[in-house]
Amino acid sequence: MVFGRVLVAVACALVLTAPSTAAAPSQDDYRPATMKMTYEVGDLVAVVHAPRTLVGVRPLVFGHEFTAPQLAQQGAVVVVVSDRWSMDRHRALWRALNERGGPLAERFAGFAGHFSVAEP
């Protein structure tokens, strides 16, 4: 009889001290706070990192692939261009998008009005 009580006490102690994983999200439920999109317009190619939800006006910066995710997590819209000599042309695409026009207007329509293009 004593052995049975000890066994029940040990089982209860294990249950009460075991870490709970019921409330922890699974890896499948993880959704990052940022998004990554690409565009190709003629010979212009870029990758865009941005907050998943755009609220207010965010800074638009031209960055590097290494720092882009961190900048996007801080609220910036980051454009990583494949050819740094084409920056002025990329900047013109984003200016047109901010006025709800240009070749990026369909794919990035939700961005219009939510970023400011930094001038060099």
C-alpha positions in Angstrom: 0.0 0.0 0.0 2.9 2.4 0.8 4.5 1.6 -2.5 1.3 2.6 -4.3 1.1 5.9 -2.6 4.8 6.7 -3.3 4.2 5.8 -7.0 1.2 8.1 -7.2 3.2 10.9 -5.5 6.1 10.5 -7.9 3.7 10.5 -10.9 2.0 13.7 -9.6 5.3 15.4 -9.1 6.4 14.6 -12.6 3.2 15.9 -14.1 3.3 19.1 -12.0 7.0 19.9 -12.7 7.1 18.9 -16.4 7.4 21.9 -18.8 4.1 22.6 -20.6 4.2 22.8 -24.4 0.5 23.1 -25.0 0.6 26.9 -25.3 3.8 27.1 -27.3 3.3 27.8 -31.0 4.6 25.1 -33.3 7.2 25.9 -36.0 4.4 25.6 -38.6 2.5 28.4 -36.9 5.4 30.8 -37.0 4.9 33.8 -39.3 7.7 36.3 -39.5 6.9 40.0 -39.0 8.5 40.8 -42.4 8.1 39.8 -46.0 10.4 39.3 -48.9 9.3 40.0 -52.5 11.2 40.4 -55.8 10.6 42.3 -58.9 12.0 42.4 -62.4 11.3 45.4 -64.7 13.3 45.0 -67.9 16.9 44.7 -66.8 16.2 46.0 -63.3 16.1 43.3 -60.6 15.6 43.8 -56.9 14.6 42.0 -53.7 12.3 44.0 -51.3 12.2 43.3 -47.6 9.4 45.1 -45.7 7.3 44.9 -42.6 4.3 42.5 -43.2 1.9 45.2 -42.1 2.5 48.7 -43.4 1.1 51.4 -41.2 1.9 55.0 -41.6 4.8 56.2 -43.8 7.9 54.0 -43.6 11.4 55.0 -44.8 12.4 53.4 -48.1 16.1 52.6 -48.2 18.5 50.8 -50.6 20.4 48.3 -48.6 22.4 45.1 -48.7 21.0 41.6 -48.4 22.9 41.1 -45.2 21.2 44.0 -43.3 17.9 44.1 -45.1 15.9 41.7 -42.8 17.0 43.6 -39.7 16.1 46.9 -41.2 12.7 45.6 -42.2 12.1 44.3 -38.7 12.7 47.9 -37.5 10.0 49.2 -39.9 11.9 50.2 -43.1 11.1 49.1 -46.6 14.4 47.9 -47.9 15.2 47.5 -51.6 18.3 45.3 -52.5 19.3 45.9 -56.1 21.3 43.6 -58.2 23.2 46.4 -60.0 24.2 49.3 -57.8 24.7 51.4 -61.0 21.0 51.4 -61.6 20.0 53.0 -58.3 18.5 56.1 -60.0 16.3 53.9 -62.2 15.1 51.9 -59.2 14.4 55.1 -57.2 12.3 56.4 -60.2 10.2 53.2 -60.1 9.5 53.7 -56.4 8.6 57.4 -56.9 6.1 56.4 -59.6 4.7 53.7 -57.3 4.3 56.2 -54.5 2.1 58.2 -56.9 0.2 54.9 -57.6 1.7 54.4 -61.1 4.5 52.8 -62.9 5.4 49.1 -63.5 5.5 48.2 -59.8 1.9 49.5 -59.2 0.2 46.1 -59.6 2.6 43.9 -57.6 3.3 46.5 -54.8 -0.1 48.3 -54.8 -0.4 48.0 -51.0 2.9 49.9 -50.6 1.7 53.1 -52.3 1.5 56.0 -49.7 3.3 53.9 -47.0 6.9 54.8 -47.8 9.1 57.9 -48.4 11.9 57.7 -50.9 15.1 58.8 -49.4 17.0 61.2 -51.6 20.8 60.8 -52.0 
